[in-house]
């Protein structure tokens, strides 16, 4: 399986580097997920604002870029959820 690298996406870089506001430089899994969902929510809100601005005569390219960023971040969140569920199902099938 090939590895797909996406650069310039701050959400992914923050998750990889673990730069979440946690104690002593180590972030718990819950903190990382909450921060990621919060950033995705911000991207969605920014896209909504760009669409509203477009409706009042704003720049179409900015609106399209914002909407695409929001779509990509949402798809990333869905893929992470799917991978987590898959890992959970695999662990639950393990015999102890």
C-alpha positions as CSV (number, residue, x, y, z in Angstrom):
1,X,0.0,0.0,0.0
2,X,1.4,3.4,-0.9
3,X,1.6,6.3,1.5
4,X,-0.2,9.4,0.5
5,X,1.3,12.6,1.9
6,X,-0.7,15.9,2.0
7,X,1.3,19.0,2.7
8,X,0.0,22.4,3.7
9,X,-2.9,21.0,5.7
10,X,-2.5,22.4,9.2
11,X,-4.8,19.9,10.8
12,X,-2.8,16.9,9.7
13,X,0.5,18.6,10.6
14,X,-0.7,19.4,14.1
15,X,-1.9,15.9,14.7
16,X,1.4,14.4,13.4
17,X,3.5,16.6,15.6
18,X,1.3,16.3,18.6
19,X,1.0,20.0,19.0
20,X,-2.1,20.0,21.0
21,X,-2.4,22.1,24.2
22,X,-1.7,19.2,26.6
23,X,0.3,19.0,29.8
24,X,4.0,18.4,29.7
25,X,4.2,18.1,25.9
26,X,2.3,14.8,25.8
27,X,-1.3,14.8,24.5
28,X,-3.9,12.2,25.4
29,X,-5.8,10.5,22.6
30,X,-9.0,12.3,23.7
31,X,-7.3,15.7,23.6
32,X,-6.0,15.1,20.1
33,X,-9.4,14.0,18.8
34,X,-11.2,16.9,20.4
35,X,-8.7,19.3,19.0
36,X,-9.1,17.8,15.5
37,X,-12.9,18.0,15.6
38,X,-12.7,21.6,16.8
39,X,-10.4,22.5,13.9
40,X,-12.7,20.7,11.4
41,X,-15.6,22.7,12.9
42,X,-13.7,25.9,12.4
43,X,-13.0,25.0,8.7
44,X,-16.7,24.3,8.2
45,X,-17.6,27.6,9.7
46,X,-15.1,29.4,7.5
47,X,-16.6,27.7,4.5
48,X,-20.1,28.8,5.5
49,X,-18.9,32.4,5.9
50,X,-17.3,32.3,2.5
51,X,-20.5,31.0,0.9
52,X,-22.6,33.8,2.6
53,X,-20.0,36.3,1.3
54,X,-20.3,34.9,-2.2
55,X,-24.1,35.3,-2.0
56,X,-23.6,39.0,-1.4
57,X,-21.2,39.4,-4.3
58,X,-18.0,38.0,-2.9
59,X,-15.1,36.1,-4.6
60,X,-16.1,32.8,-6.1
61,X,-12.6,31.3,-6.0
62,X,-12.3,32.0,-2.3
63,X,-15.7,30.3,-1.7
64,X,-14.7,27.3,-3.7
65,X,-11.4,26.9,-2.0
66,X,-13.0,27.2,1.4
67,X,-15.7,24.6,0.5
68,X,-13.1,22.2,-0.8
69,X,-11.0,22.5,2.3
70,X,-14.1,21.8,4.4
71,X,-14.9,18.8,2.3
72,X,-11.4,17.4,2.5
73,X,-11.2,17.9,6.3
74,X,-14.6,16.2,6.7
75,X,-13.5,13.3,4.5
76,X,-10.4,13.0,6.6
77,X,-12.4,12.9,9.8
78,X,-14.7,10.1,8.3
79,X,-11.6,8.1,7.3
80,X,-10.1,8.4,10.7
81,X,-13.4,7.3,12.2
82,X,-13.6,4.3,9.9
83,X,-10.0,3.3,10.7
84,X,-10.7,3.6,14.5
85,X,-13.8,1.4,14.2
86,X,-11.9,-1.2,12.1
87,X,-9.2,-1.3,14.7
88,X,-11.7,-1.6,17.5
89,X,-13.5,-4.5,15.7
90,X,-10.2,-6.3,15.1
91,X,-9.2,-5.9,18.8
92,X,-12.6,-7.2,20.0
93,X,-12.1,-10.3,17.9
94,X,-8.8,-11.1,19.6
95,X,-8.9,-14.0,22.0
96,X,-7.5,-13.4,25.4
